[in-house]
Amino acid sequence: MLIPHPLLGLRDAQEFTYLGDAALLDRPSPDGEGAEAAFCDYVFLRGNPAGVHRELWFHEQGDRSWLVVTRNTLTHEIIKAELASDVALARKGAQE
């Protein structure tokens, strides 16, 4: 499987480490109401969707960047890859 790195072009998936659901970027506030339950859900509850899904990948054997990869888990087709820092900034801007 080839991952289209936004800065380096197509890279073999063997260069990356898969972390999981890109929802991990939405870490709950430790000061928020129900923080303990929110962190429990954040750490232990994971979905396993079939179909299009956004995932976190770490370019371990390359530039050590984090990517958000949109991938079809049934076909392994890569739809899009973005720098996780860009995704986080866009989310923060949308919340303001």
Short mmCIF file of the C-alpha atoms (twelve columns), coordinates in Angstrom:
data_MODEL
# 
_entry.id   MODEL 
# 
loop_
_atom_site.group_PDB 
_atom_site.id 
_atom_site.type_symbol 
_atom_site.label_atom_id 
_atom_site.label_alt_id 
_atom_site.label_comp_id 
_atom_site.label_asym_id 
_atom_site.label_seq_id 
_atom_site.Cartn_x 
_atom_site.Cartn_y 
_atom_site.Cartn_z 
_atom_site.pdbx_PDB_model_num 
ATOM 1  C CA . MET A 1  0.000   0.000  0.000  1 
ATOM 2  C CA . LEU A 2  1.325   3.434  -0.937 1 
ATOM 3  C CA . ILE A 3  0.550   6.494  1.178  1 
ATOM 4  C CA . PRO A 4  0.600   9.885  -0.604 1 
ATOM 5  C CA . HIS A 5  2.668   11.911 1.884  1 
ATOM 6  C CA . PRO A 6  1.754   15.610 1.432  1 
ATOM 7  C CA . LEU A 7  5.417   16.689 1.509  1 
ATOM 8  C CA . LEU A 8  7.344   13.666 0.218  1 
ATOM 9  C CA . GLY A 9  5.022   12.105 -2.348 1 
ATOM 10 C CA . LEU A 10 4.132   8.410  -2.506 1 
ATOM 11 C CA . ARG A 11 5.711   6.380  0.282  1 
ATOM 12 C CA . ASP A 12 5.433   2.685  1.109  1 
ATOM 13 C CA . ALA A 13 3.179   1.970  4.093  1 
ATOM 14 C CA . GLN A 14 6.029   -0.028 5.659  1 
ATOM 15 C CA . GLU A 15 7.706   3.314  6.472  1 
ATOM 16 C CA . PHE A 16 4.762   4.209  8.740  1 
ATOM 17 C CA . THR A 17 3.345   3.091  12.064 1 
ATOM 18 C CA . TYR A 18 -0.435  2.985  12.378 1 
ATOM 19 C CA . LEU A 19 -1.824  4.508  15.585 1 
ATOM 20 C CA . GLY A 20 -5.580  4.319  15.178 1 
ATOM 21 C CA . ASP A 21 -8.616  6.525  14.788 1 
ATOM 22 C CA . ALA A 22 -7.888  10.168 13.939 1 
ATOM 23 C CA . ALA A 23 -10.431 11.102 16.615 1 
ATOM 24 C CA . LEU A 24 -7.440  10.820 18.974 1 
ATOM 25 C CA . LEU A 25 -6.656  14.385 17.890 1 
ATOM 26 C CA . ASP A 26 -9.736  15.441 19.885 1 
ATOM 27 C CA . ARG A 27 -8.254  14.879 23.332 1 
ATOM 28 C CA . PRO A 28 -10.730 15.821 26.070 1 
ATOM 29 C CA . SER A 29 -9.966  18.663 28.444 1 
ATOM 30 C CA . PRO A 30 -8.744  17.463 31.845 1 
ATOM 31 C CA . ASP A 31 -10.635 20.371 33.430 1 
ATOM 32 C CA . GLY A 32 -13.964 19.753 31.709 1 
ATOM 33 C CA . GLU A 33 -17.084 18.390 33.306 1 
ATOM 34 C CA . GLY A 34 -16.987 14.593 33.375 1 
ATOM 35 C CA . ALA A 35 -13.254 14.616 32.562 1 
ATOM 36 C CA . GLU A 36 -12.592 11.222 34.136 1 
ATOM 37 C CA . ALA A 37 -15.276 9.477  32.088 1 
ATOM 38 C CA . ALA A 38 -14.230 11.380 28.961 1 
ATOM 39 C CA . PHE A 39 -10.615 10.235 29.349 1 
ATOM 40 C CA . CYS A 40 -11.720 6.666  29.988 1 
ATOM 41 C CA . ASP A 41 -13.661 6.711  26.702 1 
ATOM 42 C CA . TYR A 42 -10.763 8.455  24.914 1 
ATOM 43 C CA . VAL A 43 -8.200  5.870  26.031 1 
ATOM 44 C CA . PHE A 44 -10.164 2.615  25.940 1 
ATOM 45 C CA . LEU A 45 -13.082 2.862  23.504 1 
ATOM 46 C CA . ARG A 46 -12.186 2.407  19.852 1 
ATOM 47 C CA . GLY A 47 -14.384 1.879  16.834 1 
ATOM 48 C CA . ASN A 48 -13.577 -0.615 14.111 1 
ATOM 49 C CA . PRO A 49 -15.494 0.745  11.130 1 
ATOM 50 C CA . ALA A 50 -15.846 -0.937 7.779  1 
ATOM 51 C CA . GLY A 51 -15.515 1.560  4.948  1 
ATOM 52 C CA . VAL A 52 -14.112 5.081  4.754  1 
ATOM 53 C CA . HIS A 53 -12.280 6.024  7.931  1 
ATOM 54 C CA . ARG A 54 -9.768  8.675  9.086  1 
ATOM 55 C CA . GLU A 55 -6.659  7.250  10.744 1 
ATOM 56 C CA . LEU A 56 -3.424  8.490  12.334 1 
ATOM 57 C CA . TRP A 57 -0.166  7.273  10.801 1 
ATOM 58 C CA . PHE A 58 3.370   8.152  11.973 1 
ATOM 59 C CA . HIS A 59 6.148   8.368  9.358  1 
ATOM 60 C CA . GLU A 60 8.604   6.530  11.572 1 
ATOM 61 C CA . GLN A 61 11.160  5.671  8.882  1 
ATOM 62 C CA . GLY A 62 11.032  9.064  7.188  1 
ATOM 63 C CA . ASP A 63 10.514  12.640 8.305  1 
ATOM 64 C CA . ARG A 64 8.765   11.550 11.549 1 
ATOM 65 C CA . SER A 65 5.612   13.470 10.701 1 
ATOM 66 C CA . TRP A 66 2.089   12.527 11.752 1 
ATOM 67 C CA . LEU A 67 -0.512  12.116 9.007  1 
ATOM 68 C CA . VAL A 68 -4.277  11.847 8.984  1 
ATOM 69 C CA . VAL A 69 -4.996  9.289  6.271  1 
ATOM 70 C CA . THR A 70 -8.518  8.860  4.933  1 
ATOM 71 C CA . ARG A 71 -8.731  5.232  3.847  1 
ATOM 72 C CA . ASN A 72 -11.364 2.698  2.883  1 
ATOM 73 C CA . THR A 73 -10.779 -0.146 5.354  1 
ATOM 74 C CA . LEU A 74 -12.510 -2.648 3.053  1 
ATOM 75 C CA . THR A 75 -10.423 -1.980 -0.062 1 
ATOM 76 C CA . HIS A 76 -7.358  -0.239 1.492  1 
ATOM 77 C CA . GLU A 77 -7.816  2.564  -1.043 1 
ATOM 78 C CA . ILE A 78 -6.162  5.754  0.211  1 
ATOM 79 C CA . ILE A 79 -8.483  8.676  -0.466 1 
ATOM 80 C CA . LYS A 80 -6.454  11.485 1.104  1 
ATOM 81 C CA . ALA A 81 -3.464  12.115 3.382  1 
ATOM 82 C CA . GLU A 82 -2.937  15.333 5.337  1 
ATOM 83 C CA . LEU A 83 -0.428  16.507 7.902  1 
ATOM 84 C CA . ALA A 84 -1.997  15.992 11.330 1 
ATOM 85 C CA . SER A 85 -0.780  19.442 12.387 1 
ATOM 86 C CA . ASP A 86 -2.777  21.017 9.536  1 
ATOM 87 C CA . VAL A 87 -5.886  19.036 10.511 1 
ATOM 88 C CA . ALA A 88 -5.534  20.079 14.166 1 
ATOM 89 C CA . LEU A 89 -5.123  23.752 13.204 1 
ATOM 90 C CA . ALA A 90 -8.176  23.596 10.935 1 
ATOM 91 C CA . ARG A 91 -10.247 22.048 13.741 1 
ATOM 92 C CA . LYS A 92 -9.087  24.679 16.200 1 
ATOM 93 C CA . GLY A 93 -9.961  27.460 13.731 1 
ATOM 94 C CA . ALA A 94 -13.403 25.968 13.128 1 
ATOM 95 C CA . GLN A 95 -14.106 25.900 16.866 1 
ATOM 96 C CA . GLU A 96 -13.292 29.590 17.344 1 
# 
